[in-house]
């Protein structure tokens, strides 16, 4: 198997300080958590930012400051969200590409998301894909349900996204595909040959899905965006705690963890 690529998602758009007092929300806090996760073994950082009240935001200057602070500390692969919340302005979602991260998220379809609706219309996905191409940003194709794979392949047929594709399977979101081994295997079998993939398990599903990702030859995302509990009723105090555990599990399963340069090679970023 390829070496394991670990993505850390430190903050997200849903988790709050009410869920965990340890959640990093300022650019300084996020950069510090990313650096500690990088030292523990993460090679990609998936970045969301918050406003001064701790609420989800797509503020361009907050993204710029966070990216600059991270780059001062390490050369981890930067992956910026294009969806830092629901009901956002399209222009704000598109603008993050101007920071030219190596990756940005492309959420490949609309869906119910808890009690709300997460809108990603076909025209918006085309705009986002064109914006990514303009700034040489690779799409991380986020898949919450199996139909979204076909949505992504329709963009590919139009030449708007190009292989090698990198898919991020997000399982366990209320309104999306449930986090089961059967569903994960179905998604893996549904993507084009030569694609890379990673898996996210939301909440209590995080560790199980991560372990399956390791054993099935994919990659993993972990962090407080997806789950704040290290164990049942025990909050994680840092994102690096999650990285440390995945590194130990991967070592026990005799799968080496990729460093940043190795991750870039695996993902075709070199």
Long-range contacts (C-beta under 8 A, 24 or more apart in sequence): 1-217, 1-255, 2-196, 2-217, 2-258, 2-266, 3-255, 3-256, 3-257, 3-258, 3-262, 3-263, 3-266, 4-214, 4-219, 4-220, 4-246, 4-250, 4-255, 4-256, 4-257, 4-258, 5-43, 5-44, 5-196, 5-198, 5-219, 5-220, 5-258, 5-263, 5-266, 5-267, 6-41, 6-42, 6-43, 6-44, 6-219, 6-220, 6-221, 6-222, 6-243, 6-246, 6-247, 6-257, 6-258, 7-42, 7-43, 7-44, 7-45, 7-46, 7-79, 7-168, 7-198, 7-219, 7-220, 7-221, 7-222, 7-223, 8-33, 8-34, 8-37, 8-38, 8-42, 8-44, 8-45, 8-46, 8-221, 8-222, 8-223, 8-239, 8-242, 8-243, 9-46, 9-48, 9-200, 9-221, 9-222, 9-223, 9-224, 9-225, 9-226, 10-34, 10-37, 10-45, 10-46, 10-47, 10-48, 10-223, 10-224, 10-225, 10-239, 11-47, 11-48, 11-49, 11-50, 11-223, 11-224, 11-225, 12-48, 12-223, 12-224, 12-225, 12-226, 13-48, 13-56, 13-81, 13-83, 13-84, 13-85, 13-225, 14-56, 14-225, 15-224, 15-225, 15-228, 16-54, 17-54, 19-228, 20-224, 20-228, 20-235, 20-236, 22-224, 22-228, 22-235, 22-236, 22-237, 22-238, 23-224, 23-228, 24-224, 24-239, 25-50, 25-54, 26-50, 27-62, 27-65, 27-66, 27-69, 28-69, 30-66, 30-69, 30-70, 31-66, 31-69, 31-70, 31-72, 31-73, 33-238, 33-239, 33-240, 34-70, 34-73, 34-74, 34-76, 34-239, 35-70, 35-73, 35-74, 36-238, 36-239, 36-240, 37-223, 37-239, 37-240, 37-243, 38-73, 38-74, 38-76, 38-260, 39-74, 39-240, 40-240, 40-243, 40-244, 40-247, 41-243, 41-244, 41-246, 41-247, 41-257, 42-76, 42-243, 43-76, 43-77, 43-258, 43-259, 43-260, 43-262, 43-263, 44-76, 44-77, 44-78, 44-79, 44-103, 44-221, 44-263, 45-70, 45-76, 45-77, 45-78, 45-79, 46-79, 46-81, 46-105, 46-140, 46-221, 46-223, 46-225, 47-78, 47-79, 47-80, 47-81, 47-101, 48-81, 48-84, 48-225, 49-84, 56-84, 56-85, 57-84, 57-85, 58-84, 58-85, 58-88, 58-89, 58-92, 58-93, 58-95, 58-96, 60-92, 60-95, 60-96, 60-98, 60-99, 63-96, 63-99, 64-99, 67-99, 67-101, 74-260, 75-260, 76-260, 77-102, 77-103, 77-260, 77-263, 77-264, 77-267, 77-269, 78-102, 78-103, 79-103, 79-104, 79-105, 79-140, 80-104, 80-105, 81-105, 82-106, 82-107, 82-128, 83-107, 83-118, 83-120, 86-113, 86-116, 86-117, 86-118, 86-119, 87-116, 87-119, 90-124, 90-127, 93-124, 93-128, 94-127, 94-128, 94-131, 97-128, 97-131, 97-132, 97-134, 97-135, 97-137, 98-135, 100-135, 100-136, 100-137, 101-137, 102-137, 102-138, 102-264, 102-269, 103-137, 103-138, 103-139, 103-140, 103-166, 104-132, 104-137, 104-138, 104-139, 104-140, 105-139, 105-140, 105-142, 105-168, 106-132, 106-139, 106-140, 106-141, 106-142, 106-152, 106-161, 107-142, 107-144, 107-148, 108-141, 108-142, 108-143, 108-148, 108-149, 108-151, 108-152, 108-155, 109-144, 109-145, 109-147, 109-148, 109-151, 111-144, 111-145, 111-173, 111-175, 111-176, 112-174, 112-175, 112-176, 113-173, 113-174, 113-175, 113-176, 114-173, 114-174, 114-175, 118-144, 118-175, 122-151, 122-154, 125-151, 125-155, 126-155, 126-158, 126-160, 129-155, 129-160, 129-161, 130-160, 132-161, 133-160, 138-166, 138-267, 138-269, 139-165, 139-166, 140-166, 140-168, 141-165, 141-166, 141-167, 141-168, 142-167, 142-168, 142-170, 143-167, 143-168, 143-169, 143-170, 143-187, 144-170, 144-173, 144-175, 144-176, 144-177, 145-176, 145-177, 146-177, 146-183, 146-186, 146-187, 146-190, 149-187, 149-190, 149-191, 153-192, 163-192, 163-194, 163-195, 164-194, 164-195, 164-196, 164-267, 164-268, 165-191, 165-192, 165-194, 165-195, 165-196, 166-195, 166-196, 166-197, 166-198, 166-267, 167-191, 167-195, 167-196, 167-197, 167-198, 168-197, 168-198, 168-199, 168-200, 168-221, 169-197, 169-198, 169-199, 169-200, 170-200, 170-202, 171-199, 171-200, 171-201, 171-202, 171-205, 171-209, 172-200, 172-201, 172-202, 172-203, 172-205, 172-209, 173-202, 179-205, 179-208, 179-209, 181-212, 184-209, 184-212, 184-213, 184-216, 185-216, 188-216, 188-218, 196-266, 196-267, 200-226, 201-226, 201-227, 202-226, 202-227, 203-227, 203-229, 204-229, 204-232, 206-242, 207-245, 210-246, 210-249, 211-249, 214-246, 214-249, 214-250, 214-253, 214-255, 215-253, 220-246, 222-246
